[in-house]
């Protein structure tokens, strides 16, 4: 019995951690839709961020230190506003998604329409906080 317990507990923890690491983009969509405070990411913008930003800017991504969309609802409203402004600056300057990333993942490049939608969201977020 002790051997079984000694095996099952670590195995359960490993599965739980793997589930958290490999959370699906759908869970990001559900999480942002349930935002109780702060800046809410609209569905259309959420779809863009999920496709073009989440691969790097999530718990499982490499660029999570700068922006972790998996943790969006844990940011306080002031931090969210700062992150939104940073997103706008990087997208408008053509820095995000990075050109090297887009070169390797052309389907994740932002269209002019998507950039305009992000800019509109950023503008409405900034004016809502003033």
C-alpha positions as CSV (number, residue, x, y, z in Angstrom):
1,X,0.0,0.0,0.0
2,X,2.8,2.4,0.8
3,X,4.5,1.7,-2.5
4,X,1.2,2.5,-4.3
5,X,0.7,5.7,-2.4
6,X,4.4,6.7,-3.0
7,X,3.8,6.2,-6.7
8,X,0.3,7.8,-7.0
9,X,0.9,11.0,-5.2
10,X,3.9,12.1,-7.4
11,X,2.2,10.9,-10.5
12,X,-0.9,12.9,-9.7
13,X,1.1,16.0,-9.1
14,X,3.0,15.5,-12.4
15,X,-0.3,15.3,-14.3
16,X,-1.7,18.4,-12.6
17,X,1.4,20.4,-13.4
18,X,1.4,19.1,-17.0
19,X,-2.3,20.2,-17.3
20,X,-1.4,23.7,-16.1
21,X,1.6,24.1,-18.4
22,X,-0.3,22.9,-21.5
23,X,-3.5,24.8,-20.8
24,X,-5.4,25.4,-24.1
25,X,-6.0,28.8,-25.6
26,X,-9.7,28.1,-25.0
27,X,-8.9,28.4,-21.3
28,X,-7.4,31.8,-21.9
29,X,-10.5,32.9,-23.7
30,X,-12.7,31.7,-20.8
31,X,-10.5,33.4,-18.3
32,X,-10.5,36.8,-20.0
33,X,-14.2,36.6,-20.5
34,X,-14.7,36.2,-16.8
35,X,-12.7,39.3,-15.8
36,X,-14.3,40.8,-12.8
37,X,-12.3,44.0,-12.8
38,X,-9.9,45.9,-14.9
39,X,-9.6,45.9,-18.6
40,X,-11.7,43.3,-20.3
41,X,-10.4,41.9,-23.6
42,X,-13.3,41.9,-26.2
43,X,-14.0,38.6,-28.0
44,X,-12.6,39.7,-31.3
45,X,-9.4,41.1,-29.8
46,X,-9.1,38.0,-27.6
47,X,-9.2,35.9,-30.8
48,X,-6.4,37.9,-32.3
49,X,-4.3,37.7,-29.1
50,X,-4.9,34.0,-28.8
51,X,-3.8,33.3,-32.3
52,X,-0.8,35.7,-32.6
53,X,0.4,36.5,-29.1
54,X,-0.5,33.6,-26.8
55,X,2.1,31.2,-28.3
56,X,4.9,33.3,-26.7
57,X,3.0,35.5,-24.1
58,X,1.5,32.8,-21.9
59,X,2.5,30.5,-19.0
60,X,4.0,28.1,-21.6
61,X,5.7,30.8,-23.7
62,X,9.1,32.4,-23.7
63,X,8.0,36.0,-23.5
64,X,5.8,35.7,-20.4
65,X,8.0,38.1,-18.4
66,X,7.0,41.1,-20.5
67,X,3.4,40.1,-20.9
68,X,1.7,37.0,-19.7
69,X,-1.8,36.7,-21.1
70,X,-2.5,33.6,-19.1
71,X,-2.2,35.8,-16.0
72,X,-4.2,38.8,-17.4
73,X,-6.8,38.7,-14.6
74,X,-4.1,38.7,-11.9
75,X,-2.8,42.1,-13.0
76,X,-4.2,45.1,-11.2
77,X,-6.1,47.6,-13.4
78,X,-3.1,50.0,-13.6
79,X,-0.8,47.3,-14.7
80,X,-3.4,46.1,-17.3
81,X,-3.6,49.6,-18.7
82,X,0.2,49.8,-18.9
83,X,0.3,46.4,-20.7
84,X,-2.5,47.5,-23.1
85,X,-0.5,50.6,-24.0
86,X,2.7,48.5,-24.5
87,X,0.7,46.2,-26.8
88,X,-0.4,49.2,-28.8
89,X,3.1,50.6,-29.1
90,X,4.6,47.3,-30.1
91,X,1.9,46.5,-32.6
92,X,1.9,49.9,-34.2
93,X,5.7,49.9,-34.6
94,X,5.5,46.5,-36.2
95,X,7.6,44.9,-33.4
96,X,4.8,42.5,-32.4
97,X,4.5,39.8,-33.5
98,X,8.3,39.9,-34.1
99,X,9.3,39.8,-37.8
100,X,11.3,36.6,-37.3
101,X,8.3,34.9,-35.7
102,X,6.0,36.0,-38.5
103,X,8.5,34.8,-41.1
104,X,8.3,31.3,-39.6
105,X,4.5,31.6,-38.8
106,X,3.0,33.7,-41.6
107,X,-0.6,32.8,-40.7
108,X,0.0,34.6,-37.3
109,X,0.9,37.9,-38.9
110,X,-1.5,40.7,-38.0
111,X,-3.6,42.2,-40.8
112,X,-4.3,45.9,-41.1
113,X,-7.9,45.2,-39.9
114,X,-6.6,43.3,-36.9
115,X,-4.2,46.1,-36.0
116,X,-7.0,48.6,-36.3
117,X,-9.2,46.5,-34.0
118,X,-6.4,46.3,-31.4
119,X,-5.8,50.1,-31.7
120,X,-9.6,50.7,-31.2
121,X,-9.5,48.5,-28.1
122,X,-6.5,50.3,-26.7
123,X,-8.0,53.7,-27.3
124,X,-11.3,52.7,-25.6
125,X,-9.4,51.1,-22.7
126,X,-7.3,54.3,-22.2
127,X,-10.4,56.6,-22.3
128,X,-12.3,54.3,-19.9
129,X,-9.6,54.7,-17.3
130,X,-9.3,58.5,-17.5
